[in-house]
Structure formats: C-alpha cells, structure tokens
Amino acid sequence: MHSCYLYCSAMYGSQLWDLTSKSVDKICTQWRKAHRCGLSVPYTTHCDLLPLIADNRPMDMILDCKYMSFVRFITTSNNSVVEHMAHSRLNDHESTLKRNMPHLMYKYDMAMDDIISYSKSKINKHCYVKWFVGLGIGYPRYAQIARDMIKVKED
C-alpha cells in the first residue's frame, strides 16, 4: 500500500518535468521494480513484458501522455495569458516545454498539430499502439502465459 502511494503521488506535477532527465529514468526503473515485486515475477523479466502482464501501460508512456495532454490543454486554453505563455515556451530553447516536445514527437511519431488536436484518449491510444507495434512478436503471448501462471500460483 505504501509503495503504491509513492508511485501515484510521484506523478503529481509531472507535467513540469524534463522527460529526458535521468530522474525520470529512475522513476521508471523503480516503477518496473515495483511491478516485478507486485507481480512476483523474476527481476530478469523484460521491461516490455511488465505492462502487458499487469494490463497497464509503461510508466514513461503514462508520463508522456500526461505531458502531451497538458500541452494540448495549455496551448488551446481560453485564457489568453496561459495560451500566450504556452506558445512562448514552445519557442524558448531554455524551457522544459521546448526540450520535451521534440523528444515526444520523435518517440511517438507525432506532429505538434496532432498533439494539439487529438483528444486525451486519442493521444493515449496512439502512444500505446506505437509502443505495442514495436514489441517482439511473441510478447503478448508470453505475457498471457505469465498472467495465467500468476493466477495459478495465487489460487
């Protein structure tokens, strides 16, 4: 229970994080370790299998989608000050927004117009499909086997 709280609360304010930083990598590593422990799978279980076994998305994708939804929200805000600041940060090479957007656009093969126009659910689906297509061909089957074995073990 305690570790779950830590991971949920760790995401508060994540829209302001530099998603390319080592700190975010450490959070994602801890998320995977917690999932391995919670699922009772070996520490050698491949990173890409964990979300499939847990019927979840990878932590980095969760953070990325939160960030893109936030960018969509501020760049299309009805508040002219918020919208102006968003657009000025997109053009400021020192800003986190400017550093994160090319990283996310490349990672998920999206244009800025896509991020601004897609709904939150469409962003989530696009990112998941992009990740899923890049998985090994047998991973969904291996994850299902692992889920079945976990159920047998729990029963």
N, C-alpha and C positions, 0 to 999 in steps of 0.2 A: 504494500500500500504506500509506504513512504517513498520508494523509488519511483512509483508511478506518478506521485505528486510532483516530484522533482522534474520529471520529464515533461509533464504538462505545463508546469509553471515556467520552465526554462524557455518556452516558446513565447511567453508574454513579451511584447516589444520587439519580436524578431523581425518585424518589417523595417527596422532601422539598422539591422546588422549588415556587415560586409560579408556576403555569402561566399566569398572566395578566401576568407581568412582561415587560419589554422584552428582558431577557436570553434568555428562551425564544424570543421572536420572532427574535432574532439567530441563535440556533442553527438554527432552522427555515429562515431565509434562507440560511445557509451550507450547510445540507443540500441545498437546492434548487440552489444554485450548483454544488455538487459533482456533483449528479446531471446537471445540464446539461453540465458538462465531461466527466464519465464517459460520458455517452450521445452526446456530440458533437452536441448539438442547439443551435440558436441561443439566445442569452441571452434572447430575447424569447418563448421557448416558455412557454405559460401554466402557472402553478404546478400547476393541477389535472391537466394532461396528464402531468407528470413521473412520478407514481406509477403511472399507467396504462401508460406506456411501459416503465418499469422493472419492472413487475409487482410493485409494492410498495405500501405504504401511506404517506400523508403523515407526515412526522416529527412534526407536532403530534398526529396521531392515535396514533402509536406511544407518545408520551409520555403522552397522555391515558389510553390503555388500560392502560399500566403503572401509572399512578396509581390508576385505579379498581380494578385487581386488588389493589394494595397495600391500599387502603381496605377492600376486601372481606376480605382476609386478617386485618387487624388488628382490624376490628370483630367478626369471628366467631372470634377467637383462643380457644384453650382456656386460654391463660394469662390469668387474671383481671385481672392488672395491666395487661397490654397492652390487653385489651378495655376496661377502665375508662378508660385514658388516651385511647384512640381516641374513645370516646364523649364524654369531657370536652372534647377538642379540637374535636369537631364542634360543640360548643355555645359555644366560646370565640371571640368575634369577632376576636381578635388572632391567631388561629392560621392557618397556611397551609392546613390541612385545611378550616377553615370558609370561607376565601376561594375555594379551588379547587372545592369541591363544587357550589355553586350555578352556577358557570361551566360545569362539565362537565354537570350535569343539564340545563341550558338548551341547551347546544350539541348534545347528543345526544338530547334529549327523553326523559330517563330519570328515574325516581323513585329516591330513596335505597334503597328496598326492592329495586328492580331490580338496582342495583349490588351490593348485599349478597347477593342470591340467585343472580344469574347466575354461571355458570362463566366462567373466563378466556376460553375460546374463544367463548362466547356474547356476552360483552362486546365482544370484537374484531369479531365478525360484525355485531352491532348497530351499532357505530360505523361500520364500513365501509359497510354498507347505507345508513345515514343520510347519509354523505358522498356515496356513489355516486349516490343518488337526486337530490341537489342539483346534480349536474354538468349541463353542457349536453348536450343530447340527442345531438349528434354526437361527443362526446369519445371514447367507446370506439372508434368507427370511426377517428377521427383518430389515436388512439394506436396502433391496429393498423397503419395506414399508416406511421406513423413507425417502428414496430418493424420492419416489412418493409423500409423504406428503409435503416435501420441495418444490417440483415442483409446487404442487397445491397452496401452500402458496405464492410462488413467482409470479405465474400467477395471 
